[in-house]
Amino acid sequence: MPGINKLFMMVAVVLLATPSKAQAQHELPPPEKIEVPDGGVTVPMLDVGGRPMVSVTLNGKGPYPLILDTGASVIVIDSSLVADMALPGVPGAPEGVARVEELAVGGAVLRGVVVGPAPMMAGLGGSNPPRGVLGASSFPGYLLTLNYPAKTITIRKGSLPPPDDRRIFQYDAEDILPRVPIKIGGHEFRPHVDSGSPASLVLPVSYSSDLPLTTKPVEIGRARTVAGEFPILSADIAVPIELGEYKLDLKQIRFSDLRPGPEAPVGNIGFQVLRDFIITMDSKNHRLKFER
């Protein structure tokens, strides 16, 4: 498992205040094997505060709810669950990184999975809090579809067609997390698509001076990550907000420089936008498809 010592320099599974989110930032080795039935697998989309969840089994035990996060690039498991299951550590890896022999989502199975540690998430989900985060890019070579209107999640073999910048978008291979173009008042931005965020559209604070806002940005809350504490601002906007061929029904935009680490902020698109769409992710080819 080359390079694993640097993989969790910052485990960065953080619960933010406003908006709250679970997010993992550093790559771990891919699963040793992926098994998905020929017809694919469809499972219910559970929900915790606007974040999609799936039920998984770990080494045949469970089920345990995990947040399915397009804003995470790895799999992390509640540290207490790692201890309870006595999951073995990984030689040469930081403390808390463990190995799961089998992680199953319905009939889709990941074998030989390296997982990172996550803090307890008891503050989310009431009596059934999530026990970790499943990065949406955990099934390279397969299509992962979050059907928000139908409340289902599907994993199936396949790939998306080349991008048309109307419904299908390409993101850079260097981007750990998927990004799509948003056009506002003649300006284009490329925020992360972040199913782990319950917010709508959040852009870096510096962008607020470029947009035709109808109200002055005002602070509505604060968020904390390992990179520090950041104010959350909100302002009204009257011009159309476009995502490819779609116009987003948004009258307000949030601004914040929140980020999980030292990277420059790019913003994100969360649940209040994503809930109107069927979103398919092709992590191998770095493409996203939006269908309304």
C-alpha positions in Angstrom: 0.0 0.0 0.0 2.4 2.7 -1.2 2.3 6.1 0.3 0.0 5.2 3.1 2.1 7.1 5.7 1.1 10.4 4.1 -2.5 9.5 3.4 -3.8 10.6 6.8 -1.6 13.5 7.6 -5.0 15.1 8.3 -7.9 12.8 8.8 -10.3 15.8 8.2 -13.6 14.1 8.9 -15.1 17.2 10.5 -18.6 18.1 11.7 -19.2 21.7 10.7 -21.7 23.9 12.5 -23.4 25.9 9.7 -23.6 24.0 7.4 -22.5 20.8 9.1 -20.9 18.1 7.1 -18.7 15.0 7.2 -15.8 15.2 4.8 -12.6 13.2 4.2 -9.9 14.7 2.1 -6.9 12.4 1.7 -6.7 9.5 -0.6 -6.5 5.9 0.7 -5.7 2.9 -1.4 -8.6 1.7 -3.5 -10.4 -1.5 -2.5 -8.6 -4.7 -3.6 -11.7 -6.0 -5.3 -15.1 -4.7 -6.3 -18.0 -7.0 -6.9 -21.3 -5.8 -8.3 -24.0 -8.0 -9.8 -24.5 -7.7 -13.6 -27.9 -6.0 -13.1 -26.5 -3.5 -10.6 -27.7 -2.8 -7.1 -30.3 -0.3 -5.9 -30.8 0.4 -2.2 -32.9 2.9 -0.2 -31.4 6.4 0.3 -31.6 7.1 4.0 -31.3 10.7 5.3 -29.7 12.5 8.1 -30.2 16.2 8.1 -30.2 16.5 4.3 -27.3 14.1 3.9 -27.9 10.8 2.0 -27.0 7.6 4.0 -26.7 4.0 3.0 -26.8 0.9 5.2 -23.7 -1.2 5.0 -22.4 -4.4 6.6 -18.8 -4.7 7.7 -17.3 -8.1 7.7 -20.8 -9.5 7.7 -21.9 -7.4 10.8 -24.4 -4.6 10.9 -26.1 -3.0 9.2 -24.5 0.4 10.0 -25.6 3.7 8.4 -22.8 5.6 6.6 -23.2 9.1 5.0 -22.7 8.8 1.2 -20.6 11.8 0.4 -19.5 13.1 -2.9 -17.5 15.6 -0.9 -15.3 12.8 0.5 -12.6 10.8 -1.2 -12.2 8.0 1.3 -14.1 5.7 3.7 -14.0 6.5 7.4 -15.5 4.6 10.2 -16.5 5.7 13.8 -13.5 5.1 16.0 -15.7 3.4 18.6 -17.0 1.0 15.9 -13.4 0.2 14.8 -12.6 -0.7 18.4 -15.8 -2.7 19.0 -15.2 -4.8 15.9 -11.5 -5.1 16.7 -10.6 -4.2 13.1 -6.9 -4.8 12.5 -4.6 -1.8 11.9 -2.5 -1.4 8.7 1.3 -1.8 9.1 3.0 1.5 8.6 -0.2 3.6 8.7 -1.2 6.2 11.3 -3.0 5.0 14.4 -6.7 4.5 13.7 -6.4 3.5 10.1 -7.8 0.0 9.8 -8.6 -2.8 7.4 -12.1 -4.1 6.6 -12.2 -7.4 4.7 -15.7 -6.9 3.3 -17.9 -3.8 3.1 -21.2 -4.5 1.5 -23.9 -2.1 0.2 -26.8 -4.4 -0.7 -25.3 -6.8 -3.2 -22.3 -4.5 -4.0 -19.2 -5.6 -2.2 -15.8 -3.9 -1.6 -13.1 -6.3 -0.5 -9.8 -5.4 1.2 -10.8 -1.9 2.2 -8.6 0.5 4.1 -10.6 2.9 6.3 -9.7 6.0 8.3 -10.9 6.9 11.7 -13.9 9.2 12.2 -15.1 10.9 15.4 -18.3 9.8 16.9 -21.3 11.3 15.2 -23.8 11.0 18.0 -25.0 14.6 17.4 -26.4 13.5 14.0 -29.4 11.3 13.3 -31.0 11.0 16.7 -31.2 7.4 17.8 -29.6 6.1 14.6 -26.6 8.4 13.9 -24.2 7.6 11.1 -21.2 5.5 11.9 -18.9 7.0 9.3 -18.6 8.2 5.7 -18.6 6.3 2.4 -16.9 8.4 -0.3 -18.9 8.3 -3.5 -15.8 7.6 -5.5 -15.3 4.2 -3.7 -16.6 2.3 -6.8 -14.2 3.3 -9.6 -15.3 1.6 -12.9 -18.9 1.7 -11.8 -21.7 4.3 -12.0 -23.1 5.6 -8.7 -26.4 7.3 -9.0 -28.1 9.4 -6.2 -31.7 9.6 -7.2 -32.9 12.2 -4.7 -36.6 12.4 -5.9 -36.9 8.6 -5.7 -34.7 8.3 -2.6 -32.6 5.5 -4.0 -29.0 4.9 -4.6 -27.8 2.6 -7.5 -24.4 1.1 -8.2 -24.0 -0.5 -11.7 -21.3 -1.2 -14.2 -20.8 1.4 -16.9 -19.4 4.8 -17.8 -20.8 8.2 -18.7 -20.6 9.5 -22.3 -18.2 12.4 -23.0 -19.2 15.7 -21.4 -21.7 18.0 -23.2 -21.6 20.8 -20.5 -25.4 20.7 -20.5 -26.1 17.6 -18.4 -22.7 15.8 -18.3 -19.7 17.6 -16.9 -16.0 16.7 -16.7 -13.9 17.5 -13.7 -10.1 17.4 -13.5 -8.3 14.2 -12.5 -6.3 16.3 -10.1 -9.5 17.3 -8.3 -10.0 14.9 -5.4 -13.6 16.0 -5.2 -16.0 16.6 -8.2 -16.5 20.2 -9.4 -19.1 21.6 -11.9 -19.4 25.0 -13.6 -22.0 27.5 -12.1 -22.7 30.6 -14.1 -24.0 33.8 -12.4 -24.3 37.2 -14.0 -21.6 36.6 -16.6 -19.2 34.9 -14.1 -18.4 31.2 -13.9 -17.4 29.4 -10.8 -16.5 25.7 -10.2 -17.7 24.7 -6.7 -17.6 21.1 -5.3 -20.6 18.9 -5.7 -21.1 18.0 -2.0 -23.8 15.6 -1.0 -22.4 15.8 2.6 -23.5 19.5 2.9 -27.1 20.3 3.9 -26.7 23.9 2.5 -27.6 25.2 -1.0 -24.8 27.1 -2.9 -21.8 28.4 -0.9 -19.1 30.4 -2.6 -15.9 32.0 -1.3 -16.3 35.4 0.3 -14.1 37.1 -2.3 -16.7 36.2 -5.0 -19.4 38.3 -3.3 -17.9 41.5 -4.8 -18.2 40.2 -8.3 -21.9 39.3 -8.2 -25.0 41.5 -8.6 -26.4 41.1 -5.1 -29.5 42.8 -4.1 -28.6 42.8 -0.4 -25.4 43.2 1.5 -24.0 39.9 2.8 -24.7 39.4 6.5 -23.3 36.8 8.9 -25.8 34.0 9.7 -23.5 31.6 11.5 -20.0 30.2 11.9 -18.3 26.9 10.9 -15.3 25.1 12.2 -12.9 22.7 10.5 -9.3 21.7 11.3 -8.3 24.7 9.2 -10.0 27.2 11.5 -13.3 28.9 12.2 -15.1 30.7 9.4 -18.1 33.0 9.2 -21.1 32.1 7.0 -22.6 35.0 5.2 -25.9 35.2 3.2 -27.1 37.6 0.6 -30.1 37.9 -1.9 -29.6 37.7 -5.6 -32.0 38.2 -8.4 -30.1 37.1 -11.6 -30.4 33.5 -12.8 -28.0 30.8 -11.5 -27.2 28.3 -14.2 -25.9 24.7 -14.0 -25.5 23.6 -17.6 -29.0 23.7 -19.1 -30.6 24.1 -15.8 -31.6 27.2 -13.9 -31.4 26.8 -10.2 -34.3 28.1 -8.1 -32.2 30.1 -5.7 -32.9 33.6 -4.3 -30.0 33.6 -1.8 -26.3 32.6 -1.9 -24.1 31.9 1.0 -20.5 32.9 1.2 -17.8 31.4 3.3 -14.1 30.5 3.1 -14.7 27.3 5.1 -12.6 24.4 4.0 -11.4 21.2 5.5 -7.7 22.0 5.2 -5.1 24.4 3.8 -6.5 24.3 0.2 -8.0 27.5 -1.2 -11.8 27.6 -0.8 -13.8 26.9 -3.9 -17.3 26.6 -2.5 -19.8 23.8 -2.7 -23.3 22.8 -3.9 -25.3 21.0 -1.2 -28.5 19.3 -0.5 -30.9 22.2 -1.1 -29.8 22.2 -4.7 -29.1 18.5 -5.2 -32.4 17.3 -3.9 -34.1 18.2 -7.2 -31.8 16.1 -9.3 -30.7 12.5 -10.2 -26.9 12.7 -10.0 -24.7 10.0 -11.6 -21.0 9.9 -10.8 -18.4 8.2 -13.0 -15.3 8.5 -10.7 -13.0 6.5 -13.1 -13.6 9.0 -15.9 -14.1 12.0 -13.7 -17.6 12.8 -15.0 -20.9 13.8 -13.4 -24.4 13.8 -14.9 -27.3 15.9 -13.7 -30.9 15.0 -14.6 -33.9 16.9 -13.4 
